[in-house]
Amino acid sequence: MLYIIPTPIGNREDLTFRSLRILNEVDIILVENYKFSKKLLNFYNIKTSIQTYACYNEHYIIPHILKIIKKGKKLALITNAGTPSISDPGFLLIQYCIKHSINIECLPGATAFVPALVMSGIPINEFTFIGFLSKKKIKRIKKLKHLLQDNRTIVMYESPHRLLNTLNDIQNIFGSEKYVVLCKEISKIFQKTLRGTINNLILQLKNKKILGEYVLIIHGNTIHSK
């Protein structure tokens, strides 16, 4: 059995009671980063054995994990924050478990883009989630031009050091009056939401030190009611 366990994206109190119980009951917890996850597990006094499962080692560690599970062991997978497999390791392991008829259960829990969408005030009956844009400008521009044809609300993640470049690219393709929402550090101490035209947000941010992780939401191709 493999459990997919969402972990807090900021406030440690966001871990569910059920997640706590399963993390205590499983035989091994697979973690994206040993030191980072150890702090969270120590906070909750969870003594379960842990092993690293990350992007750099997943291809060669998966056969070992499958052998452990087939021996009757129960494992849980967590990442540094949020739900595994959403812009985090997990997808490949889940694929292999399905292929080998291993039971999988994903618990509901923290995912940064969901509260950001709800707080945005933008229509979210239909939306497109793209995770992180490519670091390469040509690929990023190509993706944004493709998204320009999408009528749905668009949601993505962005790191602080690339945020202004991404906003400028969006402005060049979608226009300076495009309505966007930025949600910073969801559920953390410095959580903040900025709303306005793309031009307005660039002016607010361009002379400031940009810190934290961001969820960026672009209004779909419908008229925004101000």
Accessible surface in RSA format (square Angstrom, percent):
REM  Atomic radii and reference values for relative SASA: ProtOr
REM  Chains: A
REM  Algorithm: Lee & Richards
REM  Probe-radius: 1.40
REM  Slices: 20
REM RES _ NUM      All-atoms   Total-Side   Main-Chain    Non-polar    All polar
REM                ABS   REL    ABS   REL    ABS   REL    ABS   REL    ABS   REL
RES MET A   1    49.63  25.7  34.36  22.7  15.27  36.3  25.93  22.0  23.70  31.4
RES LEU A   2     0.00   0.0   0.00   0.0   0.00   0.0   0.00   0.0   0.00   0.0
RES TYR A   3    29.54  13.8  29.54  16.8   0.00   0.0   3.57   2.7  25.96  32.0
RES ILE A   4     2.34   1.3   2.34   1.7   0.00   0.0   2.34   1.7   0.00   0.0
RES ILE A   5     0.00   0.0   0.00   0.0   0.00   0.0   0.00   0.0   0.00   0.0
RES PRO A   6     4.49   3.3   0.32   0.3   4.17  15.2   0.44   0.4   4.05  25.2
RES THR A   7     0.97   0.7   0.22   0.2   0.75   1.8   0.97   1.3   0.00   0.0
RES PRO A   8    11.69   8.5   3.56   3.2   8.13  29.6   3.57   2.9   8.12  50.5
RES ILE A   9    22.01  12.5  15.73  11.7   6.28  15.1  16.95  12.2   5.06  13.7
RES GLY A  10    27.03  33.3   0.00   N/A  27.03  33.3   5.74  15.7  21.30  47.7
RES ASN A  11    68.47  47.2  59.62  57.6   8.85  21.3  13.12  31.6  55.36  53.5
RES ARG A  12    97.18  40.8  93.96  47.9   3.23   7.7  24.29  33.2  72.89  44.2
RES GLU A  13   143.71  82.5 119.64  90.5  24.07  57.3  41.76  80.8 101.94  83.2
RES ASP A  14    64.58  45.2  45.83  45.6  18.75  44.3  16.22  38.2  48.36  48.2
RES LEU A  15    12.64   7.0   0.72   0.5  11.92  30.0   1.61   1.1  11.03  29.7
RES THR A  16    55.48  39.5  46.79  47.4   8.70  20.7  52.62  70.7   2.86   4.3
RES PHE A  17   184.42  92.3 177.37 109.9   7.05  18.4 177.53 107.6   6.90  19.7
RES ARG A  18    93.34  39.2  87.67  44.7   5.66  13.5  46.21  63.2  47.13  28.6
RES SER A  19     1.08   0.9   1.08   1.4   0.00   0.0   0.00   0.0   1.08   1.5
RES LEU A  20    35.15  19.6  35.15  25.1   0.00   0.0  35.15  24.7   0.00   0.0
RES ARG A  21   119.03  50.0 111.73  57.0   7.31  17.4  57.90  79.1  61.13  37.0
RES ILE A  22     5.40   3.1   5.30   3.9   0.10   0.2   5.40   3.9   0.00   0.0
RES LEU A  23     0.06   0.0   0.06   0.0   0.00   0.0   0.06   0.0   0.00   0.0
RES ASN A  24    80.94  55.8  57.43  55.5  23.51  56.6  20.27  48.8  60.66  58.6
RES GLU A  25   108.44  62.3  78.53  59.4  29.90  71.2  43.54  84.2  64.89  53.0
RES VAL A  26     8.21   5.4   1.14   1.0   7.07  17.0   1.21   1.0   7.00  19.0
RES ASP A  27    62.93  44.1  47.03  46.8  15.89  37.6  12.77  30.1  50.15  50.0
RES ILE A  28    20.98  11.9  20.98  15.6   0.00   0.0  20.98  15.1   0.00   0.0
RES ILE A  29     0.00   0.0   0.00   0.0   0.00   0.0   0.00   0.0   0.00   0.0
RES LEU A  30     0.36   0.2   0.36   0.3   0.00   0.0   0.36   0.3   0.00   0.0
RES VAL A  31     0.00   0.0   0.00   0.0   0.00   0.0   0.00   0.0   0.00   0.0
RES GLU A  32    37.16  21.3  31.82  24.1   5.34  12.7   5.83  11.3  31.33  25.6
RES ASN A  33    66.14  45.6  63.81  61.7   2.34   5.6   5.20  12.5  60.95  58.9
RES TYR A  34   108.43  50.6 104.75  59.6   3.69   9.6  70.75  53.2  37.68  46.5
RES LYS A  35   164.76  80.4 160.33  98.4   4.43  10.5 105.91  95.3  58.85  62.7
RES PHE A  36   105.69  52.9  99.81  61.8   5.88  15.3 102.65  62.2   3.03   8.7
RES SER A  37     1.80   1.5   0.63   0.8   1.17   2.7   1.17   2.5   0.63   0.9
RES LYS A  38    68.43  33.4  68.43  42.0   0.00   0.0  38.77  34.9  29.66  31.6
RES LYS A  39   135.53  66.1 128.83  79.0   6.70  16.0  74.97  67.5  60.56  64.5
RES LEU A  40    19.35  10.8  18.63  13.3   0.72   1.8  18.89  13.3   0.47   1.3
RES LEU A  41     1.09   0.6   1.09   0.8   0.00   0.0   1.09   0.8   0.00   0.0
RES ASN A  42    83.04  57.3  64.67  62.5  18.37  44.2  25.13  60.5  57.90  56.0
RES PHE A  43   109.24  54.7  75.92  47.0  33.32  86.7  85.82  52.0  23.42  67.0
RES TYR A  44    51.51  24.1  30.68  17.5  20.84  54.2  32.85  24.7  18.66  23.0
RES ASN A  45    99.64  68.7  90.42  87.4   9.22  22.2  26.67  64.2  72.97  70.5
RES ILE A  46     1.87   1.1   0.31   0.2   1.56   3.8   0.31   0.2   1.56   4.2
RES LYS A  47   161.37  78.7 134.16  82.3  27.21  64.8  93.02  83.7  68.35  72.8
RES THR A  48    17.83  12.7   4.52   4.6  13.31  31.7  11.39  15.3   6.44   9.7
RES SER A  49    66.35  56.1  51.51  68.7  14.84  34.2  39.30  83.7  27.05  37.9
RES ILE A  50    19.52  11.1   3.10   2.3  16.42  39.6   3.10   2.2  16.42  44.6
RES GLN A  51    51.02  28.5  46.73  34.2   4.30  10.2  24.46  52.1  26.56  20.1
RES THR A  52    32.99  23.5  26.64  27.0   6.35  15.1  14.36  19.3  18.63  28.2
RES TYR A  53     0.29   0.1   0.00   0.0   0.29   0.7   0.00   0.0   0.29   0.4
RES ALA A  54     6.31   5.8   6.31   9.7   0.00   0.0   6.31   8.9   0.00   0.0
RES CYS A  55    84.90  64.2  71.69  80.0  13.20  31.0  33.66  85.3  51.24  55.2
RES TYR A  56   162.63  75.9 129.46  73.7  33.18  86.3 114.74  86.2  47.89  59.0
RES ASN A  57    10.02   6.9  10.02   9.7   0.00   0.0   0.24   0.6   9.78   9.5
RES GLU A  58    23.18  13.3  23.04  17.4   0.15   0.3   0.00   0.0  23.18  18.9
RES HIS A  59   137.37  75.1 118.91  82.6  18.46  47.2  79.74  82.2  57.63  67.1
RES TYR A  60   157.10  73.3 136.25  77.5  20.85  54.3 113.88  85.6  43.21  53.3
RES ILE A  61    23.22  13.2  21.95  16.4   1.27   3.1  23.22  16.7   0.00   0.0
RES ILE A  62     2.11   1.2   2.11   1.6   0.00   0.0   2.11   1.5   0.00   0.0
RES PRO A  63    71.17  51.9  66.96  61.0   4.21  15.3  70.06  57.8   1.11   6.9
RES HIS A  64    86.78  47.4  83.15  57.8   3.62   9.3  59.18  61.0  27.59  32.1
RES ILE A  65     0.00   0.0   0.00   0.0   0.00   0.0   0.00   0.0   0.00   0.0
RES LEU A  66    11.74   6.5  11.74   8.4   0.00   0.0  11.74   8.2   0.00   0.0
RES LYS A  67   138.46  67.5 135.25  83.0   3.21   7.6  79.92  71.9  58.54  62.4
RES ILE A  68    22.22  12.6  22.06  16.4   0.16   0.4  22.22  16.0   0.00   0.0
RES ILE A  69     8.87   5.0   3.41   2.5   5.46  13.2   3.41   2.5   5.46  14.8
RES LYS A  70   124.01  60.5  85.94  52.7  38.06  90.6  61.57  55.4  62.43  66.5
RES LYS A  71   164.81  80.4 128.38  78.8  36.43  86.7  82.35  74.1  82.46  87.8
RES GLY A  72    63.23  78.0   0.00   N/A  63.23  78.0  36.72 100.8  26.52  59.4
RES LYS A  73    93.90  45.8  93.39  57.3   0.51   1.2  41.29  37.2  52.61  56.0
RES LYS A  74   101.05  49.3 101.05  62.0   0.00   0.0  50.83  45.7  50.23  53.5
RES LEU A  75     0.16   0.1   0.16   0.1   0.00   0.0   0.16   0.1   0.00   0.0
RES ALA A  76     0.00   0.0   0.00   0.0   0.00   0.0   0.00   0.0   0.00   0.0
RES LEU A  77     0.26   0.1   0.26   0.2   0.00   0.0   0.26   0.2   0.00   0.0
RES ILE A  78     0.41   0.2   0.33   0.2   0.08   0.2   0.33   0.2   0.08   0.2
RES THR A  79     2.18   1.6   0.26   0.3   1.92   4.6   0.26   0.4   1.92   2.9
RES ASN A  80    48.46  33.4  43.67  42.2   4.80  11.6  13.97  33.6  34.50  33.3
RES ALA A  81    37.60  34.6  29.46  45.5   8.14  18.5  29.46  41.5   8.14  21.6
RES GLY A  82     5.68   7.0   0.00   N/A   5.68   7.0   5.68  15.6   0.00   0.0
RES THR A  83    17.38  12.4  14.95  15.2   2.43   5.8  12.25  16.5   5.13   7.7
RES PRO A  84     2.69   2.0   0.00   0.0   2.69   9.8   0.00   0.0   2.69  16.7
RES SER A  85    37.93  32.0  18.16  24.2  19.77  45.5   8.71  18.5  29.22  40.9
RES ILE A  86    54.79  31.2  46.05  34.3   8.74  21.1  49.20  35.4   5.59  15.2
RES SER A  87    52.64  44.5   8.56  11.4  44.08 101.6  23.71  50.5  28.93  40.5
RES ASP A  88    42.04  29.4  25.75  25.6  16.29  38.5   5.63  13.2  36.41  36.3
RES PRO A  89     7.77   5.7   2.38   2.2   5.39  19.6   7.77   6.4   0.00   0.0
RES GLY A  90     0.97   1.2   0.00   N/A   0.97   1.2   0.00   0.0   0.97   2.2
RES PHE A  91   123.15  61.6 122.28  75.7   0.87   2.3 122.28  74.1   0.87   2.5
RES LEU A  92    35.15  19.6  33.65  24.1   1.50   3.8  33.65  23.6   1.50   4.0
RES LEU A  93     0.00   0.0   0.00   0.0   0.00   0.0   0.00   0.0   0.00   0.0
RES ILE A  94    36.54  20.8  36.54  27.2   0.00   0.0  36.54  26.3   0.00   0.0
RES GLN A  95    85.87  48.0  80.21  58.6   5.66  13.5  22.26  47.4  63.61  48.2
RES TYR A  96    82.17  38.4  82.05  46.7   0.12   0.3  33.63  25.3  48.54  59.8
RES CYS A  97     0.00   0.0   0.00   0.0   0.00   0.0   0.00   0.0   0.00   0.0
RES ILE A  98   115.05  65.5 100.25  74.7  14.81  35.7 103.73  74.7  11.32  30.7
RES LYS A  99   161.94  79.0 128.73  79.0  33.21  79.1  86.25  77.6  75.69  80.6
RES HIS A 100    67.60  36.9  49.78  34.6  17.83  45.6  42.53  43.8  25.08  29.2
RES SER A 101   105.29  89.0  70.64  94.3  34.65  79.8  46.43  98.9  58.85  82.5
RES ILE A 102    18.31  10.4   8.18   6.1  10.13  24.4  11.96   8.6   6.35  17.2
RES ASN A 103   107.22  73.9 100.25  96.9   6.97  16.8  13.55  32.6  93.68  90.5
RES ILE A 104    55.35  31.5  22.97  17.1  32.38  78.0  22.97  16.5  32.38  87.9
RES GLU A 105    60.55  34.8  56.81  43.0   3.73   8.9  22.77  44.0  37.78  30.8
RES CYS A 106    72.97  55.2  47.15  52.6  25.82  60.7  26.24  66.5  46.73  50.4
RES LEU A 107     3.22   1.8   1.11   0.8   2.11   5.3   1.41   1.0   1.81   4.9
RES PRO A 108   104.19  75.9  90.81  82.8  13.38  48.6 102.70  84.8   1.49   9.3
RES GLY A 109    40.92  50.5   0.00   N/A  40.92  50.5  16.60  45.5  24.32  54.5
RES ALA A 110    20.81  19.1   6.62  10.2  14.19  32.3  17.69  24.9   3.13   8.3
RES THR A 111    16.54  11.8  12.81  13.0   3.72   8.9   6.36   8.5  10.18  15.4
RES ALA A 112    22.20  20.4  20.48  31.6   1.72   3.9  20.48  28.8   1.72   4.6
RES PHE A 113    22.74  11.4  22.74  14.1   0.00   0.0  22.74  13.8   0.00   0.0
RES VAL A 114    75.63  49.8  75.26  68.1   0.37   0.9  75.58  65.7   0.05   0.1
RES PRO A 115    45.88  33.4  40.88  37.3   5.00  18.2  45.88  37.9   0.00   0.0
RES ALA A 116     0.00   0.0   0.00   0.0   0.00   0.0   0.00   0.0   0.00   0.0
RES LEU A 117     5.33   3.0   4.65   3.3   0.68   1.7   4.65   3.3   0.68   1.8
RES VAL A 118   100.37  66.0  81.58  73.9  18.78  45.3  82.56  71.7  17.80  48.3
RES MET A 119    63.94  33.1  50.68  33.5  13.26  31.6  32.37  27.5  31.57  41.8
RES SER A 120     1.94   1.6   0.00   0.0   1.94   4.5   0.00   0.0   1.94   2.7
RES GLY A 121    65.81  81.2   0.00   N/A  65.81  81.2  40.22 110.4  25.59  57.3
RES ILE A 122     6.27   3.6   0.02   0.0   6.25  15.1   0.55   0.4   5.72  15.5
RES PRO A 123    72.84  53.1  59.17  53.9  13.67  49.7  71.53  59.1   1.31   8.2
RES ILE A 124    62.43  35.5  50.87  37.9  11.56  27.9  50.87  36.6  11.56  31.4
RES ASN A 125   134.79  92.9  93.39  90.3  41.39  99.7  51.01 122.8  83.78  81.0
RES GLU A 126   102.88  59.1  94.99  71.9   7.89  18.8  34.71  67.1  68.18  55.7
RES PHE A 127    76.60  38.3  57.04  35.3  19.56  50.9  57.04  34.6  19.56  56.0
RES THR A 128    24.55  17.5  21.18  21.5   3.38   8.0  24.55  33.0   0.00   0.0
RES PHE A 129    63.30  31.7  37.38  23.1  25.93  67.5  37.38  22.7  25.93  74.2
RES ILE A 130    34.09  19.4   7.38   5.5  26.71  64.4  16.41  11.8  17.68  48.0
RES GLY A 131     5.74   7.1   0.00   N/A   5.74   7.1   5.59  15.3   0.15   0.3
RES PHE A 132    90.84  45.4  66.48  41.2  24.36  63.4  66.48  40.3  24.36  69.7
RES LEU A 133     7.92   4.4   1.34   1.0   6.58  16.5   3.99   2.8   3.93  10.6
RES SER A 134    39.43  33.3  22.56  30.1  16.87  38.9  27.53  58.6  11.90  16.7
RES LYS A 135   159.85  78.0 137.52  84.4  22.33  53.2  79.74  71.8  80.12  85.3
RES LYS A 136   133.93  65.3 128.46  78.8   5.48  13.0  85.37  76.8  48.56  51.7
RES LYS A 137   117.72  57.4 111.13  68.2   6.60  15.7  91.93  82.7  25.79  27.5
RES ILE A 138   148.45  84.5 142.77 106.4   5.68  13.7 146.20 105.3   2.25   6.1
RES LYS A 139   119.21  58.2 114.42  70.2   4.79  11.4  68.44  61.6  50.77  54.1
RES ARG A 140    14.77   6.2  14.77   7.5   0.00   0.0   1.28   1.7  13.50   8.2
RES ILE A 141    37.44  21.3  37.44  27.9   0.00   0.0  37.44  27.0   0.00   0.0
RES LYS A 142   156.92  76.6 151.00  92.7   5.92  14.1  97.40  87.7  59.52  63.4
RES LYS A 143    84.21  41.1  80.85  49.6   3.37   8.0  40.68  36.6  43.53  46.4
RES LEU A 144     0.00   0.0   0.00   0.0   0.00   0.0   0.00   0.0   0.00   0.0
RES LYS A 145   119.39  58.2 115.72  71.0   3.67   8.7  62.84  56.6  56.54  60.2
RES HIS A 146   125.47  68.6 115.66  80.4   9.80  25.1  71.70  73.9  53.76  62.6
RES LEU A 147     4.29   2.4   4.18   3.0   0.12   0.3   4.24   3.0   0.05   0.1
RES LEU A 148    60.72  33.8  56.36  40.3   4.36  11.0  56.36  39.6   4.36  11.7
RES GLN A 149   135.33  75.7 110.05  80.4  25.27  60.2  48.79 103.8  86.54  65.6
RES ASP A 150    26.45  18.5  17.42  17.3   9.03  21.3  14.21  33.5  12.23  12.2
RES ASN A 151   103.92  71.7  93.17  90.0  10.75  25.9  24.62  59.2  79.30  76.6
RES ARG A 152   105.02  44.1 100.53  51.2   4.49  10.7  20.58  28.1  84.45  51.2
RES THR A 153     5.05   3.6   3.29   3.3   1.76   4.2   0.00   0.0   5.05   7.6
RES ILE A 154     2.08   1.2   2.08   1.5   0.00   0.0   2.08   1.5   0.00   0.0
RES VAL A 155     0.00   0.0   0.00   0.0   0.00   0.0   0.00   0.0   0.00   0.0
RES MET A 156     0.00   0.0   0.00   0.0   0.00   0.0   0.00   0.0   0.00   0.0
RES TYR A 157    24.67  11.5  24.67  14.0   0.00   0.0  21.21  15.9   3.46   4.3
RES GLU A 158     0.70   0.4   0.33   0.3   0.37   0.9   0.00   0.0   0.70   0.6
RES SER A 159    12.09  10.2  12.09  16.1   0.00   0.0  12.09  25.8   0.00   0.0
RES PRO A 160    30.19  22.0  26.20  23.9   3.99  14.5  26.21  21.6   3.98  24.8
RES HIS A 161   143.30  78.3 109.35  76.0  33.95  86.9  95.84  98.8  47.46  55.2
RES ARG A 162    33.21  13.9  33.21  16.9   0.00   0.0  19.90  27.2  13.31   8.1
RES LEU A 163     0.00   0.0   0.00   0.0   0.00   0.0   0.00   0.0   0.00   0.0
RES LEU A 164    43.30  24.1  42.19  30.2   1.12   2.8  42.19  29.6   1.12   3.0
RES ASN A 165    85.19  58.7  82.05  79.3   3.13   7.5   9.04  21.8  76.14  73.6
RES THR A 166     0.70   0.5   0.70   0.7   0.00   0.0   0.00   0.0   0.70   1.1
RES LEU A 167     0.00   0.0   0.00   0.0   0.00   0.0   0.00   0.0   0.00   0.0
RES ASN A 168    56.80  39.2  56.76  54.9   0.03   0.1  18.00  43.3  38.79  37.5
RES ASP A 169     2.56   1.8   2.56   2.5   0.00   0.0   0.00   0.0   2.56   2.5
RES ILE A 170     0.00   0.0   0.00   0.0   0.00   0.0   0.00   0.0   0.00   0.0
RES GLN A 171    39.44  22.1  35.95  26.3   3.50   8.3   8.03  17.1  31.42  23.8
RES ASN A 172   117.32  80.9  80.34  77.6  36.98  89.1  25.19  60.6  92.13  89.1
RES ILE A 173    28.47  16.2   9.92   7.4  18.55  44.7  13.43   9.7  15.04  40.8
RES PHE A 174    25.77  12.9   2.71   1.7  23.06  60.0   4.56   2.8  21.21  60.7
RES GLY A 175    31.48  38.8   0.00   N/A  31.48  38.8  30.87  84.7   0.61   1.4
RES SER A 176    45.62  38.6  40.23  53.7   5.39  12.4  13.78  29.3  31.84  44.6
RES GLU A 177   124.20  71.3 108.53  82.1  15.67  37.3  64.25 124.3  59.95  49.0
RES LYS A 178    32.75  16.0  26.32  16.1   6.43  15.3  16.99  15.3  15.76  16.8
RES TYR A 179    34.22  16.0  31.79  18.1   2.42   6.3  17.76  13.3  16.45  20.3
RES VAL A 180     0.00   0.0   0.00   0.0   0.00   0.0   0.00   0.0   0.00   0.0
RES VAL A 181     0.00   0.0   0.00   0.0   0.00   0.0   0.00   0.0   0.00   0.0
RES LEU A 182     1.28   0.7   0.85   0.6   0.43   1.1   0.85   0.6   0.43   1.2
RES CYS A 183     0.53   0.4   0.23   0.3   0.31   0.7   0.23   0.6   0.31   0.3
RES LYS A 184    46.24  22.6  46.24  28.4   0.00   0.0   9.45   8.5  36.78  39.2
RES GLU A 185    28.85  16.6  25.39  19.2   3.46   8.2   3.93   7.6  24.91  20.3
RES ILE A 186    13.87   7.9   9.32   6.9   4.54  11.0   9.32   6.7   4.54  12.3
RES SER A 187    33.35  28.2  15.22  20.3  18.13  41.8  26.10  55.6   7.25  10.2
RES LYS A 188    86.16  42.0  70.23  43.1  15.93  37.9  40.38  36.3  45.78  48.8
RES ILE A 189   161.87  92.1 128.16  95.5  33.71  81.3 136.64  98.4  25.23  68.5
RES PHE A 190   148.69  74.4 140.77  87.2   7.92  20.6 146.25  88.7   2.44   7.0
RES GLN A 191    74.48  41.7  50.08  36.6  24.40  58.1  13.74  29.2  60.74  46.1
RES LYS A 192   107.23  52.3 101.02  62.0   6.21  14.8  62.68  56.4  44.54  47.4
RES THR A 193    33.86  24.1  11.74  11.9  22.12  52.7   7.81  10.5  26.05  39.4
RES LEU A 194    27.24  15.2  25.51  18.3   1.73   4.3  27.24  19.1   0.00   0.0
RES ARG A 195   114.84  48.2  90.37  46.1  24.47  58.3  31.23  42.7  83.62  50.7
RES GLY A 196    13.12  16.2   0.00   N/A  13.12  16.2  13.12  36.0   0.00   0.0
RES THR A 197    22.67  16.1  21.69  22.0   0.97   2.3  16.07  21.6   6.59  10.0
RES ILE A 198     0.00   0.0   0.00   0.0   0.00   0.0   0.00   0.0   0.00   0.0
RES ASN A 199    57.62  39.7  57.62  55.7   0.00   0.0   1.00   2.4  56.62  54.7
RES ASN A 200    64.07  44.2  63.35  61.2   0.72   1.7  11.62  28.0  52.45  50.7
RES LEU A 201     0.00   0.0   0.00   0.0   0.00   0.0   0.00   0.0   0.00   0.0
RES ILE A 202    15.72   8.9  15.72  11.7   0.00   0.0  15.72  11.3   0.00   0.0
RES LEU A 203    97.36  54.2  81.74  58.5  15.62  39.3  82.00  57.6  15.37  41.3
RES GLN A 204    65.52  36.6  55.01  40.2  10.51  25.0  31.80  67.7  33.73  25.6
RES LEU A 205    11.93   6.6  11.93   8.5   0.00   0.0  11.93   8.4   0.00   0.0
RES LYS A 206   111.27  54.3  89.32  54.8  21.95  52.3  42.83  38.5  68.44  72.9
RES ASN A 207   134.63  92.8  96.86  93.6  37.77  91.0  38.46  92.6  96.17  93.0
RES LYS A 208   126.04  61.5 108.31  66.5  17.74  42.2  77.02  69.3  49.03  52.2
RES LYS A 209   176.89  86.3 142.59  87.5  34.30  81.7  94.42  85.0  82.47  87.9
RES ILE A 210    28.86  16.4  11.66   8.7  17.20  41.5  13.79   9.9  15.07  40.9
RES LEU A 211    99.88  55.6  99.43  71.1   0.46   1.2  99.51  69.9   0.38   1.0
RES GLY A 212    19.02  23.5   0.00   N/A  19.02  23.5  11.93  32.7   7.09  15.9
RES GLU A 213    91.94  52.8  89.00  67.3   2.94   7.0  53.60 103.7  38.34  31.3
RES TYR A 214    10.31   4.8   7.22   4.1   3.08   8.0   2.31   1.7   8.00   9.9
RES VAL A 215     4.93   3.2   4.93   4.5   0.00   0.0   4.93   4.3   0.00   0.0
RES LEU A 216     0.00   0.0   0.00   0.0   0.00   0.0   0.00   0.0   0.00   0.0
RES ILE A 217     0.00   0.0   0.00   0.0   0.00   0.0   0.00   0.0   0.00   0.0
RES ILE A 218     0.08   0.0   0.08   0.1   0.00   0.0   0.08   0.1   0.00   0.0
RES HIS A 219     7.86   4.3   6.86   4.8   1.01   2.6   3.19   3.3   4.67   5.4
RES GLY A 220     4.76   5.9   0.00   N/A   4.76   5.9   4.06  11.2   0.69   1.6
RES ASN A 221    64.78  44.7  34.74  33.6  30.04  72.3  22.56  54.3  42.21  40.8
RES THR A 222    88.90  63.2  70.42  71.4  18.48  44.0  72.27  97.1  16.63  25.1
RES ILE A 223   171.71  97.7 145.11 108.1  26.60  64.1 150.76 108.6  20.95  56.8
RES HIS A 224    45.97  25.1  32.07  22.3  13.90  35.5  22.68  23.4  23.28  27.1
RES SER A 225   102.56  86.7  79.73 106.4  22.83  52.6  54.08 115.2  48.48  67.9
RES LYS A 226   199.37  97.3 121.40  74.5  77.97 185.6 116.19 104.6  83.18  88.6
END  Absolute sums over single chains surface
CHAIN  1 A    12244.0      10007.8       2236.2       6981.4       5262.6
END  Absolute sums over all chains
TOTAL         12244.0      10007.8       2236.2       6981.4       5262.6
